Amino acid sequence: MDINLKGGGMPGIPSIPPNLPILLFILGVGAIGFGLLLLWNEWLLRYLVAGIFILLGGLILLIGARAKRMLG
């Protein structure tokens, strides 16, 4: 996938990549499918939210450990 932002059009305004509509269509269909999957499997939402909080907690722990190491 080759995105060329330096093309014709008005100066200073990048042109729209030719494959952008297909990419947006695929993302939209994927989002709708994921939403339907969450409607049928509500337990999946619980695991997604828990996973997000676990990742955020781990990231905060890593930042805290690095800050502690930097401060001595």
GIRA-V473651 format. One record per residue. PSI is psi in radians with two decimals (999 if undefined). NEAR is the number of other C-alpha atoms within 10 Angstrom. Layout:
BEGIN
psi:PSI near:NEAR
psi:PSI near:NEAR
END
This chain:
BEGIN
psi:2.00 near:4
psi:2.02 near:7
psi:2.06 near:11
psi:1.86 near:11
psi:-0.18 near:12
psi:1.61 near:13
psi:-2.76 near:12
psi:-2.94 near:10
psi:-2.90 near:10
psi:2.52 near:8
psi:2.40 near:9
psi:-0.22 near:7
psi:2.08 near:11
psi:2.58 near:13
psi:2.78 near:15
psi:2.25 near:15
psi:2.50 near:13
psi:-0.42 near:12
psi:0.19 near:11
psi:-0.75 near:11
psi:-0.67 near:11
psi:-0.72 near:10
psi:-0.77 near:10
psi:-0.63 near:11
psi:-0.77 near:11
psi:-0.74 near:12
psi:-0.68 near:12
psi:-0.78 near:12
psi:-0.69 near:11
psi:-0.70 near:12
psi:-0.70 near:12
psi:-0.77 near:12
psi:-0.70 near:12
psi:-0.68 near:11
psi:-0.72 near:13
psi:-0.65 near:11
psi:-0.69 near:13
psi:-0.53 near:14
psi:-0.68 near:12
psi:-0.49 near:9
psi:1.44 near:11
psi:-0.37 near:10
psi:-0.42 near:10
psi:-0.64 near:13
psi:-0.67 near:14
psi:-0.76 near:11
psi:-0.60 near:11
psi:-0.79 near:11
psi:-0.75 near:11
psi:-0.71 near:12
psi:-0.69 near:12
psi:-0.77 near:11
psi:-0.62 near:12
psi:-0.75 near:12
psi:-0.74 near:12
psi:-0.72 near:12
psi:-0.74 near:12
psi:-0.69 near:12
psi:-0.72 near:12
psi:-0.68 near:12
psi:-0.74 near:12
psi:-0.71 near:12
psi:-0.72 near:12
psi:-0.71 near:12
psi:-0.70 near:12
psi:-0.69 near:12
psi:-0.69 near:11
psi:-0.69 near:10
psi:-0.63 near:9
psi:-0.59 near:8
psi:-0.25 near:7
psi:999 near:6
END
